[in-house]
């Protein structure tokens, strides 16, 4: 009985820490900053005060501020593809693994998440190297509350 109570207490206290563990970045943020140069022609990282933290105020893609832990297709006033919106509705949240899979093959990943066989992502660029995707996630995680 005592062991069960200790086990339950341990799970309750560890729960919040484990819940966010999937959002932890394992890449190299400095290398991710270099890789972000490929992204800044379409994306910006701009905080709520309007301060540009990374990029050049591009508006083609959505703002990547606070992307870690965000539901896919949820930046207000951005016109996403129907497939991206469907992915968000299906529960896609940007954690390290989903972010990496998405940036390495956007359309196919969204089709996999949604089960759709048609539709496209608006992001045509693909990150070629897994290491670059991992580092990009680490870089963007710096600008997230998660």
N, C-alpha and C positions, 0 to 999 in steps of 0.2 A: 504494500500500500504506500509506504513512504517513498519507495523507489518510483512509483507511478506519479506521485505528486511532484517529485523532483524533476522527472522527465517532462511533465506537462509545464512546469515553471520554466525549465530551460528552453523549451520550444516557444513559449510565449515571449520570452525575452529575446530570443534569437530571431524570431519571425521578422521584425522590421528590418533588421540588418540583412537577412537573407533575401527579403523581397526586393531590395535595391541592388543586390549583388550582380544581377544580370545587366545592370546599367553601367557597371564599372568598366572603365577603359583600360585596356592592357597595352595599347600601342605607344608610340613615341610622339608626343604632341609637337615637339620641335620639327620632326620630320613631316608630320601632318600639316604643319604650317606651310612648308615648302610644297607639298602635294596640293594644298588648297589653291595655289596659283592657277591650277587648271580649272578650278571651280568658280573663281571670282569673276569670270566673264559673264556668268549667269546668276550667281548667288552672292549675297551679302550676309554678314553677321552684324545686326544692328539691334541695340538694346531698346527698351521701352522709351527711353529718353531721346531716341533718335541718334545716338552716338554710334558711328560705324566702328566696330571693333575689329573687323576683318573684311577684306574685299574692297570693292570700289563703288558701292551703292547701286549695283546692278539690280534689275527688277525682273529679268526673264524668268528666273527660278524663285522659289519662296525664300524668305529670310530664314537663315539657319540658326538664329539665336534660340537657345533653349530647345534644340531639336532632340536631345537625348531624353527619352521617356515620353516623347510627344506621339500622339496618335497620327498615323499617316493621313495626309490630305486634310489637315485641320487648321492651317494658317488662314485666319480671317481675310476675306477679300482677295485671296489668290485663286485664280482659275485653274484648278487641277483637272487632269484627265478623269473621265468617268471611272477608269480602271483604278486609279489612285484613290479616289473617293470610296470605291467599293472595298479596297484593301483596308482602309481605315475603319469602315463599317464592319469588316470581318474581324477587326481586333488587332490589326498590325500596329505595333508600337515600336518606335526606333530604339532598339537596344543594340549592342555590339554586333550580334550575329545577323539580325535583320538589316541593319544599316549596311554591313559589308555585302551581304547577298544582293541588296537592292542596287548599290552603286556599281557593282561588278556586272550586273545584267538586269537593268531596270524593268523592262517589259516582261521578260520571262519570269522574274521573281514575283511581280504583281499578279501575273496569270496563275502562278503556283499558289499564292496566298488566297486568291479569290476563287480559283477553280474555273475561271473564265478561259475561253479559247481564243477570244478576239479582244480587241482593244489594245491600246498602247500607252506607254508612259510618255510624258512630254520630255523626259530627260533622255537625250540621244547619246550623251557622253557615257562611256563605260570606263571605270577604273580597271586597268589591266592586271595589276599585281595585288595579291591579297594583303601583302605588307603595307602597301599604300592605303588600301581601304581601312586597315586596322589603325594606321597612323592618323588618317583623316578623322576617324571617329574620336580618337584621343584628343586631337586638336579641338574639335567642335564640343567635346565634353567639357572643356574649360569654360565654355559660355553657357552652361546649363546649371540649373538649380538642383538637378538630380544627383 
